[in-house]
Amino acid sequence: MKSVVELADELAARRARFVWPVLGACLVVYTGALTALSYGEFVTTKIVGNINIAYVIAVGIICATFLVALAYARWARRYFDPLAEELREALEREGSLEEPVGVGA
């Protein structure tokens, strides 16, 4: 059985393995989008009808944000939640996790 400290460290490490690469990818995408948007002639190029490259970039950024949120929720459910539950149970066994004052009163 792992100690509370080991469980907390493992939970933090799992979170970091997901968050840091995603953060790096997001920074690259956002920086790329801002760089592309700084070129007026390029982003005003029409693709279909009145839809231009700037519009596609903006919608792409919004979609990417939702995809990252969904991926994080799925990852957390699969990898973080079981470990967090194990950590909570370990804290309860040690008596470190008490009911907050005023709850249930």
N, C-alpha and C positions, 0 to 999 in steps of 0.2 A: 504494500500500500504506500502510495506516495505521500509526502508531507505537504502541508498547505503551501509552503514556500515553493516546493518543486512544481506543484500544480499551477500556482500563480505565474511562475517563470515560464512554464510550458505554454500557458494561455497567451502570455505576452509575446512569446516567440512565434507562435502560430499566427497571431494577429499581424505581427511585423512582416512575416513572410508573404502575407497577402497585401497589406497596405502599402509598403514601400515600393514594390514594383508597379502597382496600379497608380500610385501617386506620380512616379516617374513618367509613366506612359501618358497620364493626363497632362502633366506639365509640357511634354513634347507636343501633344496634340493641340493644346491651347496656345502654346507659343507659335506653333506652325500656323494655326488659324489666324492669330493676330498679325503675324508676318504677312500672310496672304492678303488679309484685309487691308493692309497698309498700301497695297498696290492698286490704286483706283481703277486704272484701265483694265487690269486683269479681272477684278471681281465684278465689274459691271458688264462683263461679257454675257450675253444672253445665251441660255441653253435651250429652253423651250418656251415659246411665248414670252411672257414678261418675267419668267424665272431666270435669275442670273446666278452666277457663281457665289456671290455673297450670301444669297438666300440659302443655297444648298449648304454652305459652310455653317451658317447659323443653325439650321435645322439639324445638321449632323452633330453639332456640339450638344444641342438639347437632347437628342436621341442617345448620344454617348453617355451623358450624365445619367439618364434613366437606366441604361444598360449596366453601368458601373454600380448603381444602387441595387439593382436586382441581383447582380453577381455577388455583391457583398452580402446581401441578405441570405442568398442560397449558401454561400461559403460559410457564413456564420452559423446557420442552422445545422450544417453538416459537420463542421470542425470545431467551432467555438462552443456552441451550446452544450454538447455532451461533456466537454471538459469543464465548463463553467458550472454545470450541475454537480459534477464530481467535486469541484472546489467548494461549492456551497455545502454539500453533505459533509465534507471534511471539516469545514468551519463549524458546522452544527455539532459534530462529534466532539470537537475540542471545546465547545461551549463559547467559541469566539463570536458566533453569530447570534446575537440576542435580538429580541423584538424591540424596535425603536420606541422610545418613550412616547406615550400618547396614542399608540396604535392599539386598537382593540379595546380601548377604555370606554 
